[in-house]
Amino acid sequence: MTVTQLGSFLRDCIITHETTEEGLTPDELYGLYVSWCFLANVPPASDRNFRSALAAHGIRPVGRGHHSIYPGLSMTGPAATDYILNSAPGATDSAKRLDRNLPPE
């Protein structure tokens, strides 16, 4: 993963809120990245390489009980919409219907 690719992803998809304890889980952040790659027609880096690139950029998760989050980060843009729609239960069927401009069942 290049520094340019990471910078483009962060600029296109992430809003930083310095004053909040809420944030994105590692799985949510990587899922958002994969959606961004799909929309940008860029092959995604592995989860491990993605997390390493984030850490090198100074973005690290913080433990919260049994979970960890990237505090202060939230989703924005078309990749966020794609991620949310494709993460919902039954998303595969819904996404296929949207891609074909079919009405909901």
C-alpha positions as CSV (number, residue, x, y, z in Angstrom):
1,M,0.0,0.0,0.0
2,T,1.5,3.3,-1.0
3,V,1.4,6.5,1.1
4,T,-0.5,8.2,-1.8
5,Q,-3.1,5.5,-1.8
6,L,-3.6,5.7,2.0
7,G,-3.8,9.5,1.8
8,S,-6.4,9.4,-0.9
9,F,-8.4,6.9,1.1
10,L,-8.3,9.0,4.3
11,R,-9.1,12.2,2.4
12,D,-12.1,10.6,0.6
13,C,-13.5,8.4,3.3
14,I,-12.6,9.6,6.9
15,I,-13.7,12.5,9.0
16,T,-11.7,13.0,12.2
17,H,-13.4,14.2,15.4
18,E,-10.8,15.1,18.0
19,T,-13.3,15.5,20.8
20,T,-15.1,12.1,20.7
21,E,-14.3,8.8,22.2
22,E,-16.4,7.0,19.6
23,G,-14.8,5.6,16.4
24,L,-14.5,2.8,13.9
25,T,-13.6,-0.8,14.7
26,P,-10.7,-2.3,12.8
27,D,-13.1,-4.4,10.8
28,E,-15.2,-1.4,9.9
29,L,-12.2,0.6,8.9
30,Y,-10.8,-2.2,6.7
31,G,-14.3,-2.8,5.2
32,L,-14.6,0.9,4.3
33,Y,-11.1,0.7,2.7
34,V,-12.1,-2.4,0.7
35,S,-15.2,-0.6,-0.5
36,W,-13.1,2.5,-1.5
37,C,-10.7,0.2,-3.4
38,F,-13.6,-1.4,-5.2
39,L,-15.1,2.0,-6.3
40,A,-11.6,3.3,-7.2
41,N,-10.8,0.2,-9.1
42,V,-7.6,-0.3,-7.0
43,P,-6.5,-3.7,-5.6
44,P,-6.8,-3.6,-1.8
45,A,-3.8,-4.3,0.4
46,S,-4.1,-7.1,2.9
47,D,-5.7,-6.3,6.3
48,R,-2.2,-6.6,7.9
49,N,-0.6,-4.2,5.4
50,F,-3.5,-1.8,5.7
51,R,-3.2,-1.7,9.5
52,S,0.6,-1.3,9.3
53,A,0.2,1.6,6.9
54,L,-2.3,3.3,9.3
55,A,0.1,2.8,12.2
56,A,3.0,4.3,10.2
57,H,0.7,7.3,9.5
58,G,0.1,7.6,13.3
59,I,-3.4,6.1,13.3
60,R,-3.6,3.4,15.9
61,P,-6.5,1.5,17.6
62,V,-7.2,1.9,21.3
63,G,-8.5,-1.0,23.4
64,R,-12.1,-0.6,24.7
65,G,-12.9,-3.6,26.9
66,H,-12.9,-6.6,24.7
67,H,-12.8,-4.6,21.5
68,S,-10.6,-2.0,20.0
69,I,-11.5,1.1,18.0
70,Y,-9.8,3.9,16.1
71,P,-11.2,6.8,18.2
72,G,-12.4,9.9,16.6
73,L,-12.8,8.4,13.1
74,S,-16.1,8.3,11.2
75,M,-17.1,7.3,7.6
76,T,-18.0,9.7,4.8
77,G,-18.5,9.6,1.0
78,P,-19.5,7.0,-1.5
79,A,-17.4,4.3,-0.1
80,A,-19.2,4.7,3.3
81,T,-22.5,4.2,1.5
82,D,-21.2,1.2,-0.4
83,Y,-19.8,-0.3,2.8
84,I,-23.0,0.3,4.8
85,L,-25.3,-1.1,2.1
86,N,-23.2,-4.2,1.5
87,S,-22.7,-4.9,5.3
88,A,-26.5,-5.0,6.0
89,P,-28.2,-8.4,6.4
90,G,-29.3,-9.6,2.9
91,A,-26.9,-7.1,1.4
92,T,-25.8,-9.4,-1.4
93,D,-29.3,-9.7,-2.8
94,S,-30.0,-6.0,-2.4
95,A,-26.7,-4.9,-4.0
96,K,-27.3,-7.2,-7.0
97,R,-30.8,-5.6,-7.4
98,L,-29.4,-2.1,-7.2
99,D,-26.7,-2.9,-9.7
100,R,-29.3,-4.0,-12.2
101,N,-31.7,-1.2,-11.3
102,L,-34.4,-3.7,-10.3
103,P,-37.2,-2.7,-7.9
104,P,-37.1,-4.1,-4.4
105,E,-38.8,-7.4,-3.8
